[in-house]
């Protein structure tokens, strides 16, 4: 994920939102739904992408609140990188 995007991840039995490229981590959430709702609101407010990762770490959902995000290559799936 590019720096500044919001990622919702599962760690230590709880769900967290992280700001990519920083040490910022939200308070933990008991449910995926709570964390996703908060992560989506954070991304909307910042005008960045919100990426939800599944329990295995793979991307489960991606929502862009950044008009330029659609044109950025995804380093996880871009075969040219």
URPE-V182543 format. One line per field, one symbol per residue. phi: phi as a letter, one per 40 degrees, with the letter a starting at -180 (. if undefined). psi: psi as a letter, one per 20 degrees, with the letter a starting at -180 (. if undefined). Layout:
phi: ???
psi: ???
This chain:
phi: .cdgcbbbbbafgbbbbbcdgbccbcccbcbcccccccccccccccgbcbbbbcdcgcccaabbbbccccccccccbcccc
psi: qqphqpppqppkjrqqpqopjrjpprqqqhqggggggggggggghilaqpppqahjiqphqpppjohihhipqohhioii.
